[in-house]
Amino acid sequence: MEEMEEELKCPVCGSFYREPIILPCSHNLCQACARNILVQTPESESPQSRRASGSGVSDYDYLDLDKMSLYSEADSGYGSYGGFASAPTTPCQKSPNGVRVFPPAMPPPATHLSPALAPVPRNSCITCPQCHRSLILDDRGLRGFPKNRVLEGVIDRYQQSKAAALKCQLCEKAPKEATVMCEQCDVFYCDPCRLRCHPPRGPLAKHRLVPPAQGRVSRRLSPRKVSTCTDHELENHSMYCVQCKMPVCYQCLEEGKHSSHEVKALGAMWKLHKSQLSQALNGLSDRAKEAKEFLVQLRNMVQQIQENSVEFEACLVAQCDALIDALNRRKAQLLARVNKEHEHKLKVVRDQISHCTVKLRQTTGLMEYCLEVIKENDPSGFLQISDALIRRVHLTEDQWGKGTLTPRMTTDFDLSLDNSPLLQSIHQLDFVQMKVPATPILQLEECCTHNNSATLSWKQPPLSTVPAEGYILELDDGNGGQFREVYVGKETMCTVDGLHFNSTYNARIKAFNKTGVSQYSKTLVLQTSEDTDSEEQTLPFPVPSERLPLRRMSPFSSTLNLQPSFPGRSYFDIRSSPHQLSLHSSLQSLNVPGCSFEPQSAPYSQLVDIKKLLAVAWFAFDPGSAHADIIFSNDNLTVTCSSYDDRVVLGKTGFSKGVHYWELTVDRYDNHPDPAFGVARMDVMKDVMLGKDDKAWAMYVDNHRSWFMHNNSHTNRTEGGITKGATIGVLLDLNRKTLTFFINDEQQGPIAFENVEGLFFPAVSLNRNVQVTLHTGLPVPDFYSSRASIA
C-alpha cells in the first residue's frame, strides 16, 4: 500500500488530495491548488472572443503557452503571460513540481463560498502541472470540472489503514490492542475479552466479526457523496456518453450538447470498464513478476561479476609476481585497469538495478491504486477515471517491454595477460585482445537489390565487447563459383554496382582484428533484376505503393532470398540503357562514401560515378523510425498526430550528396500550431519540436511568420505564414552545403543553413492540429538550377 501513496498526492502541494477535481487531460488537482495556479490570459484568447470569431468549438480551449512567436517581437519567438490583472506586481512562486503559482496580492475577503464557487478572474487559464496542457476556463470556472469521488474514497481508506492501532474497549486496566470488531455490538475486542464477553455460540454466533481497520472505516466514514452533473448541479448522472466518454444526466440528453450523441446505461459501462481495467492489470502483473525475476538476475550478476573480478585479479597478481622487479611498476597500472573495468561493470548493473527498482515501485503503486479503484461501487466516479487508468496501465506495460528487462552488461572480463615477452620488452607490457571478433550479423531489412546493384548492411552482435578493426565482404561470380573479396574496410554498409542482370549472387561477411578473423555470417542470396529493353525507361510518378517493399522469401537452412518486387525498375527516375549498367538505391548508395570499389574481375568492371547521374529521389515517410503518436495514411505519404505535443517523423531516404528537393502540402491546419519542416539525423529526438536538439535543422512556421531553428537557437524571423492548402518546399543542396525553404513557390527568408555535411533525412514535426502530404520525385526549381550554374 505504501507504494501507492504517490498516486494519492497532489502534484502542486505535495499533500494528499483535498476535494480533488478532474481536468480534461484526466489528471487531478486539489480544488484549492487549482485556484492557486490560475493565470490570466489575453483578451484575444478568451472563449468569448474565440466564439465570436467562429474559432471556438468546445467548452475548453487548449492553449500552447510555449507556442513560438505568440506575442513576442524578438527573434527567439517565445511569448509569456502575466499574472492576475488584480495583482500585476505579485511575483510568481514555484510549486514542488515547478508550476508557476500566483498568490493573491492581499488576503481574500471573508466569504462563505467554497474555492470552486468563489469568483475567478475573467479569462483565467489553468495549466496541468503533469502534462503541461493548458486550457481557458469558461463562465463556470472551477465548477466546470467534475469531482473525483473515487479518489477521495481511496484516500480515506488509505489514511484509515495507516492510522494507529485500535484498543480493546473492555479491558479493565491497560487496554490491549483490538483484534476484531463486532458490527452488531459496535465494540472492539482483544482476543481474551472476545472469548470471555463475546463467545461464538448462542445468539452471538450470528454476529459478524471484522478486522479493526475495516470496522473503523465502516464506523467513521461519512456517507458516500453522489456525483452530480457539472452542467446541471441538481441532477445525478444516469447515462454514459460514448462519444464524449463521460457520465451525463437526463437533462444533458434532452437539452444539452449530448442530445445527439450515442449513450449507454451507466451500470453496463461501469461493469465493462471494470472488466477492461482488470484485464489490463493482468498483463501489467505479469510484467511486474518478470521485473522481480529480472532484479534477481541482476543481483546474481553483481555477485558473479565480483567473483570473476576476484579470480581475474588473483591470476594477474600471480603472473606479475613471477616476473622480475622491473615488472612491479607496470603491475600496479594493470591492476588499476582491471579495477576500472570492474567498477564500470558494477556501476552499469547497479544503475540498471536502481532504475528497474524505481520503475517496479511505480508499477506496483499504480497496480495497487487501480485495485483500490476497482473496489469502488460508484459507477459515475469510476468511469470518470477509468479510461485514463486503462491507458496508463497499457503504457506502463509497454514500457516494460522495450528492452527494459535485458542486461546492459556482461559478466565476463574479456582481457588476458600475455607473459611471454622477454625482459627487455617489459615496458611494452599491456593487455592484449586474445579473442577474435564475433560473427557479424547481416541486417536483412536494409539489404536489397535494384536492377544490377546490390546493397548489403551488417552490424556487430549486441553486447559484443570484442572490437572489430574491419570487415571483409565476399561475393561469388553469380554462377555458383568461388567467393572473392569485394570490400575490405571499417564501414558497415556497401553498395556493389555493375553486377550481371538476372543473376543470383551469394554474399557473406566476416570481421577481423589483430588476433584473427571471425567466422563467416550466414549466406545471403541476392537476385538481380531482368535485363532492361534497349529503349530508355523512366519510372512513372506516383510510384504505386505495392512496388515499394521488397519480397522476402522463406529462409531455407541459413539462406535467405531477397528479390525486388518489380523487375528492371528503380526508386529513382533514372534514364538508362543496356550500355550503362548502373543503379543506386535511394538511401544506401548515396549515404556511404567509400563503399564503391574498383573490382579486379569482369562482373564488377562496369561502374558509373554517381555524381554524373541526375537522380530524382522517390520516398515516403518511415513508420519504423517515427514517434508512436504519428498517424500514417495514403501509402505513408500523409501524416498527422494523435498528440497535442509535437512529434517527429522522418523520410525513408537519407542523402549525403547531390541536390534534392521535395514539397509538403498542408491538408489541415487548426488552432494556429507551429509545424516544423527540414532535415535531421537518424537519432534525432522524436518527442520534441524539430530543431530543439543539435540533430535537426528546421524552419517552424505559424499563420503569420517563421523562424529557422537548430540546437534550440532561433534565427531569421521572416513574415509570411501558412494556412490550409499551403505548400512548403525544402531544398537540400549538399554540393553547396546549404538548406533553403520555400512557401508557395517563394523563398522564405535567406539561405537557412550553411556548411551542412553528412547524412540527412527529410523530417517533419507536427501535432494533432496539422496534417501534411509529402510530394517527392520533384526536379530542382528552375531558378535555383540557373543560379547554381551561374555560380
N, C-alpha and C positions, 0 to 999 in steps of 0.2 A: 504493500500500500504506500510506503514512503516514496517509491519511485514515481508515483502518480502525482505527487504534490506540485510539481512544476506545471502540470496541466491545470491546476486549480488556482493559479496565481495570476493576477493582473499584470500585463507587461509594462504598465505605466508606473503603478505604485509599488509593485512587487509583493503585495499582500494578497490574502485570499479575496476572491471576487466578492464585492458587496453590491447587490442589486445589479447583476450583470445584464448587459444588453447585447444583442447580436447585430453586428454590422453586415451589410450586404455581401462582404467578402467572406462571411462565415466565421470571422474571428470575434472574440468577446472583449468587452471593456467594462470596468465599473462605471456605473452611471455618473458618479462624481468625477472620475478621471476623464470620461468622455467630454464633460463640460470644460475641464481644465485645459484640454488640448485643442479646443476650438480656435480657429483663426478666422479673420475676416477677409473675404475675397473682394476683388474689384467689382464695381457695379456691373461692368460689361459681362462678367462671368456668372451673374446671378441666374437662378432658374427662370425668374420673370422675364429678364431681358432675352434669355435664350428662347423661351416660348414665344416671345413677341417676334423674334426674328425667324421663327419656324424651325430652329435647330434643336429645340428641346423635345425629347421623345420619351422621357421617363421621369419618375419622381426624384431620382437621384442622378445628378450629372457628375461623372467622374472627371477629375482634373488631373493633369500631369504637372505637378508642382515643380518637377525638374525639367520641364519642357524647355528646349533650347529656344532662345530668341522670342520669348513671350512678350516681354516689355522692355528688354534690355536694348540699349543702343550701342553697346560695346561689342567688339568682335567675338568675345567669348560666347555670347548668345545666351547667357544664363539670366533668368529673371527670378524675383523673390517677392514674397508678400509680407506686409507688415502685420502688426498685432491688431487688437481691437481698436476701433476708432475712439472709443471712450478712454483708452489708456495708451496713447501713442508713444509715450516715453518709458513705459514699463519694460524693462529688459526681459528677454525670454530666458527661461531656465531649461535645464536638461533633466529629463526623467532617467530612470535606471537604464533604459534601452536607447537613450539618445534622442527621444522625441522632444520637439520643442513644446514647452508648456508655458502659457501666458497667464501669470497670476493676475487677479483683479488689482486695479490701481488703489482701491480703498476697500474696507470691509463692506460686504454686501448688506443692504438694509434688511432689517428683520422682516421675515416673511414666513408664512406657514406653508408655502409651496415646496414640493419636493424638487430636487435638482432637475428632474425631467420636465416638470411643469413650469419651472421658473423661466422667464423670457430669455431668449438667446439673441445676441446681436444680429442685425439684419445681414443677409448674405454670408452667413457663417459657413465655414468649411471644416471638415474633420478628416484627418489622415490616420489610417490604420497604422499603429506602431509596428506591426509584424510584417505585413506585405507592402506597406507604404503606398497603398492605393488611397486616393483622395476623392472626396465627394462633397457636393454642396447640399446643405440641409434645406428642406422645403419649409413651408409655413408651420408644420407640426413640430419642428425642432427635433429634440431627442425623443419626443413621444412617438416619432415615426419608426423607431427601432423596436422590435419585439423583445420581451423579457425572456431570459434563458432560465426557465423554471427548473429544467432538468439539472443544469449545472448547480443551482442553489441547493437542490436536494442532495447531490453528490457531495458537495462541500459540507453540508450539515452532517451527513453520515460519517464523513472522514474525520471531522472535528470531534464527533462523539466517540469514535473509535480511539482517538488519541487522548481522550480525557483520562483523568486519574481513576484508579480502581475504586469501585463502589464497596461500601462496608455493609456488613450484616446489620439488620435493624433489630434483631432480637438478642444479640449478645449482651449480657448483663454488665460486664466490666469492659475490658479493651475489645472493641468490635473487631472481628476478623474480616478478611476480605470476602465479599459475597461471591458465591459461585453460580447461583441461579436466581431467577425472579419468577414468582407465580403471577401470571397475568390476571387471574381471578381475584387473588388476595391482594395484589398490588404491593407485595412485600419482597425485599431482598433477603436471601438466606445464605448463611455459610453451610458447609456440609453437616456439622454437628447439629445446628439448630434446625436444619431441614429434616433430619432423621427424627429429631425429638418433637418438633412442633408441626411438621407437615409430612406425616408418614404417607407412603404411596398405597393407601388402602381406604376402603370405605368411600365416602363422597369425595375425599381429596384425591382419589386416584384419577378422577376425570379432569383435574386441573391441569393446565398447560404450563410447564416449566421451560423457561427460555434463558439463554445466557444474559448476564447483567447488561452488557452493552446493547443488545437488541431490546431488552426491556426498557433501558433508559431512553433509547430513541423513540420507541412507541409511547413512552410516558411523557416525554418532554417536547417532542417535535410539534410545532403548530400545524394546523390543518393545511394540506397542500393547496397552494393558490392555483386557481384555474386560469389558464392563459386565455386572454381576450384578444380580439381583433385590434390591430393598430389603427385601422381606419374607422372602426365602429367600436368604441371602447366598452360599450354596454353589451356587446354580443360575444358569445363564446364561439370558438372555432368548431365547425361542424363538418366541413368537407376539406379535400386536399386538391389544390390546383396543380395539375400535372405539368402544364406549360411553365408556370412561374415557380414550381417546386416549393410551395409554401401552403400552410393551412389557411383557410378562409372561412368566413361566416356566411350565413344565408343572404345577408344584405349585399355582400360583395358580389354574389352571384346574380342578384336581381337588378342592382343599380350600379355596381362598381365596375372596375376595369376588368374583372374576371368573368363578366357575364357571358362572353362568347368563348371562354376557354374550356378545355376538357377537364372535368373534375371527377374525383373518385371518393369512395367512402373513406372517412378518416381512419376507422379501425382497420380496414383492409390494407391501406397503405402503411399503417403503423406496423402491422404484422409483417408485411413484405419487406420493409426497410430493416426491421429487426433481423429477419432471416438473412438479408444480404450482408448486414454487418457481422452476423455470426459466421457466415461462410468466409468473409474476408479475414476475420480473426483466426480462422483455422489455418489459412495459408501463412499468416504472419506468425502464428505459434510455431509452425514447422521451421520457419526461418530463425526464430529465436532459439529453438532447440539446436539447429545446426550451428548457430553462433556460439552457443555454450560449448559444443563439442570442438569447434574451431579454436576457442580460447584454451581449451585443454591441450589441443595440438600445439598451439603457440608456446604454452608454458613448458611443454615437453621439449620443444625446440630449444628453449633457453637452456635447459639442463644439458641437452645434447651438445649444444654449442660450447658450453662451459667444459664438458668432458673432453670434447675434441680439442679445445684450446689447451687444456692441461696436458693432454697427450702430445700435442704438437710442440709445446714449449719444452717438455721433457726430452723429446727427440732432438730438438735444436740445441739444447744445453749440452747433451751428451756428445753431439758432433763437435761443438765449439770447444768443449773441454779437452777433446782428443787432439786438438791442434796445438801448436806451439804458442808461446806467449804473444807472438805478433798478431794472433787472431782475436785476442781478448777485446781490443777496442772495437773491432768490427762486430763482434758478438753482441755487444750492447745495442748497436744500431739495428741489427736484425731482430732482436727481441722487441725493440720498440715498434718495429713494423708489424710483428705478429700481434702485439697488444693493440695496436691501432686497428688492425683487421678484426680482432676480437671485439673491441668496443663498438666498431661500426656495425657488426652483425647484431650484437646485443641491442644497440640503440634502435636499429631498424625494427627488430622483432618487438622490443618493448614499446616503441612508439605505436606499432600496429596493435599490440595488446591494449594499450591505453585508448587508442581510437575506437577499437572494437568494443571495449568495455563501456565507454560512454554511449556509443550507439546502441548497445544492447540495453543499457539502463533507460535510454529514451524510448526504445521499442517496448520494453516491459512496462514502463509508465503509461504509454499510450494504450497498451493492451488492458491494463488494469482499469484505466479510465473508461475505455469502451465497454468493458464488462460491467462496470458500475452503471453506465448509461443504459445498457440493455435491461438492467433491473428496474428501470423506471416504468411506471404504469401510466404516465401522462402521454398519450399519443401525440398531442399537438406539440408539446415541448420536445419530444423525441424527434419528431420529423423536422423540427427547425434546425437540428444539428446533425441529423443522420447522414445527409449527403456529404457534408464536409468531412465527417469522420470516416466514411467509406473511402473517400478519395485519399485521405491521409494514410489510412491503413494500406491501400494499394500502393501508394507512393513509397511508403516505408518498406513494404515488401520488395518492390522493385529495386530500391537502393541496396538491399542486402544481396541482390543477385548480380550486381555489376562488378564482379571480381573482388568483392569485399572479403570473401571467405577463402582467399588464396594467399599463401605466404609470400611475402615480398623478398625473402632472403633464404638462401640455402644454408644447411648446417655444415657443409664441408669446407675445408680450407684447401684451396687449390694451389698450394705452394709446396715446394720441396727443395731441400738444400743439397746442392751438389758439392761434395767434399773431395772431389778428385783433382782439382788444380794443384799445381806444385806450390812450394813455399814462396817462390818469387812472385806468384800471382795472387797472393793473399789480398793485396789492396784492391783487387777486382772482384773479390768475393761478394756475391749478391744472390738473391733468389732468382731462379730461372724457371720458366714455364716448361713443365715436363709433360704437358698434355697437348695433344693435337686439338684443333677446334672441333666443335660439334658440327654434325652434318647440317648444311643449310636447308632451309625449308622453302620450297617454291610457293609463291603467293599466287594461287591459281586464279583468284578473282582479278588479278592485274595482268595475267599472261593472255596474249591474244595474237591472232594473225589477221593481217589486212592485205589482200591481194598477194604480192610476193614478198611481204615483210613479216617478221615475227618479233614480238616484244616479250621479253621474259623479265620477271621480277622475283627476288628472293630475299630472305632475311635469316638472321641467326635465331635459333630456338629461344623461347622465353626462359629466363633465369640462367642462361648460359653465361658463365663467368670467365670462360677461356676466350680471349680476344682472337679475332682472325685478322691477319695482315692483308689479306686479299682473297680473291675468288677466281676460279677457273671455270669458264663456260665452254662446254663442248657440244658440238652438233655432228650428226653423221652426214653423209652425202646426199640424203634424200632417197636412196635406193637400198637402204639397209646395210650400207658399208661401214667402214671403221669410223669411230669418233675422231674428231680433230679439234684442237683448241681454237676458238674463235674470239675469245676475250679473256684477258688477264688484267685484273685491276681491283681497286677498292670499291667501285660503285656496286650498288645492289639492283641495278636495272639496266638493261641493254636492249637496243633495237637492232636486229640483223636485217639488212636490206639486200636486195639483189638475189633472192632465192628463186628456184625454179617454180613456175606456176604448176598447179595441180600435182603437187608432190607432198609426200609425207616425211617429215623430219623428226628425229628423236633428239631430245635435248636433256642435258643433265649438268649439274653444278657441284663443285666441291670447294672447300675453304682450305687455306693453308696459313701457317705461321712458322716461326723458326724451328719448332720441334718437328713438324711434319705436315702431312696432308690428311684431311678428313676423308671419310667415306663419301661416295657419290650420293647425291639425292635421288629420290625416285625419278624414273624416266618420264619425261613429258612428251607426248606425241602431238605434233602440230601439223595441221593440214593447210597448205596454201590454196588460194582460190584458183578457179579455172582461168585459162588464158583469155584476155580481152580480144575483142574484134579489132580489125585494122583501123576502123574509123574511130575518131575521137569520141569519148563518152564523158558525160557530165552527170553528177549526182543531182537529181531533181530536188526542188525545195517545195514544201517542207519534207523532211525525212520521215517516213512512216515509223511509228513507234515500234512496230514489230520487227523492224530491221536493226534496231539499236543493240539489243542484248546479244550475247554470244550463246550458242548452244553448247552445253556441257554434257557429253555422253557419260553413261555409267562407267565407272572405273573397273578394269579387269586386272587382277593382281595389283601391281604397283604402278600401273599405267593409266593415265587419264587423257582422253581425246578432247581437244578443243578445236571447234570448227566455226568459222564465221557463218552467220545466218543468211548471208546473201553472197553470191559469187561475183567476183570482179568489181566490187564497189567499195567506196571509202567513206569515212565520216567527213571527208573534205571534198570540196568542189575542185577537183584537180583534173585538168585535161592531160591525158597521157596516151601513148601509143605503144605498140609491142616493142618498139626500139628503145623506149625509155622506161625500163622496168624499175620503178622506184615509187614507194608509197610510205608515208609516215603517219603514224597514228595521231589522234587528236591530242594525246597527252604525253605518252612516254617518249616518242622520238623527238618531240620539241623540248622536253624538260631536261633531259640528262645530257649535259655536254660531255663529249668524250666517249659516248657509247658506240659511235660508228668506228669501224676499224678497217684496216687495209688487209683483206684476206690474201692468202697465198695459193688459192686454188680457184678453179674456174667457177664453181657455183656462186662465189661471192665477188666476182670481178666487176659487176655492173652496178656501181654505186653512183648516186647523184647527190651533190651538195644541196642540203635542204634550203640554204639561203638563196638558191637560184630558183626555187619553186614559189609560185604565187598561190598560197593556200588560204582558203576561207574556212574557218572552223565552224562546225555544227556541234552544238552541245545542248544539254538540258540541265536543270537543277539536280543536285545529288542528294537523294533521300538518305543515303548511308552516312553522310557526314553532317547532316543538318541537325538542328536542335529538335527535340522531340515534339515541341509545340507547333512546328511548321506543318501546314496542311498543303498537300500537293494535288494537282489536278491537271487535265489537258496534257497527258503524257509527260508529266513533270516539267512542263513549260510555264505553268501558272502556279503561284504560291500565295498563301496568306498565312495567318497565325491564329491560334486559339487563345493566346495570352494578351493581357493588356501591356505587358512588358515587351521590349524589343528583343527579337530573336534573329539569329544569323543563319543564312543558307548559302552554300557555295555552289558554283557550277561544277560539272563533272570534268571539265577540261582545264588544264593548267598550261601556262605559257612562260617560256623563258627566253624567247627570241622572236623577232618579227613584229609586224604591225597588226593589231587586232581591234575590231570594232563590233560592238553589239548594242542593242537597244532594249529598253523595257517600257511598256505602256502601262499606265495607271488605270486599272479596271474599276477600282473602288477607292474612295478617299473620304472618310468620315471624321468629323471632330478635329480636323487640322493636326494630324500627327506629324512626326518627323522621320520618314523613312530615309535610309542611307544607302547609297549606291557606290560601288568601287571595286577594289581588288583586295585580296588578303592571302596570307599564308594558310597552309592546311591546318595548322594548330592554332588558328585564331580563336579567341573566346567567343562562344556561341550564345551566351545568355546576357549580353550587353549590346548597346548600340555599336554598329560598325565604326571603327576608328578610335574606340576607347583605349585599346592597347596598342603596342608597337608592332602588331602583326597585320594591321589593316590600314589602307589608305582610301578615304571615302569622302563623299560630299553628302551631307544631310540637308534636307530642304523641307520647308513647310509651304503654306499657301502664299507667302509674301517674299521670302528671301532664303538664301542658302549660305552654308559655310563649308570650308574644307576642314577635315579633321584627321589627325594621325597622332597616336600616343596621347590622346585626350587633349591635344592642343588645337584650338580653333583659330582659323585664319581666313582672310579674304572674304569678309561678308559681302554678298552680292544681292542686289534687289532682283526680284523676279522669282516666283514660286511655281507650284504645281497644283493642278486640280484633276478631277476625274477626266480621263482621256489624254492627259499629257504624255509626252514621250521623252524619256531620259536616255541620252546616248553616252556611252563610255568608250573612249579611245585610248588604248594602251599601246604606246609606241616604244618597244624595247630596243629598237635600233637607236633612237634618240634618247631613250631612258626617261620618257615623260608620260604623264597621265593627265588627260583632258576630259572635261564633261560638257555635255550639251543638253539643253532643254528646248524641245520643239524645234530642232534643227538650228538653233542659235547657240554659239559657245557661251557657257555660263562662267563668267569671270576669266581670269588669266589661266595660264597653264597651272593646274592644281599642284602637281608634284613633279620634281625633277630628280635625276640621279636614282631612279628606281631600277634595281637589279635583282635578279634571282628568279624564283619560281612563284608565279602569281595565279590565283584562281578568281574568276568573276565572283562577286559577293554582293549580297543584299541583306539589310536588316530592316524588319518591319514588325508591327503589332497587328492586332485583330481589326484595326480600323483601316487597313490598307490591303489591297490585292493587286499584284502586278503580273504581267505576262512577258516572258523572255522571247526576243527575236534574235536569231543568230544567222550565220551564213551571209552576213551583210558585207559589202565592199567598203573600203575606207572612203569617207566623204571626198568628193572630187576636189573641193577647195583645199582640203588638207593634203591630198596627194600632190597637187600642183605646187603648194607651198613647200612640201618636203623635197620635191625635185629641184626647185629653185635653190633651196638651202644646200 
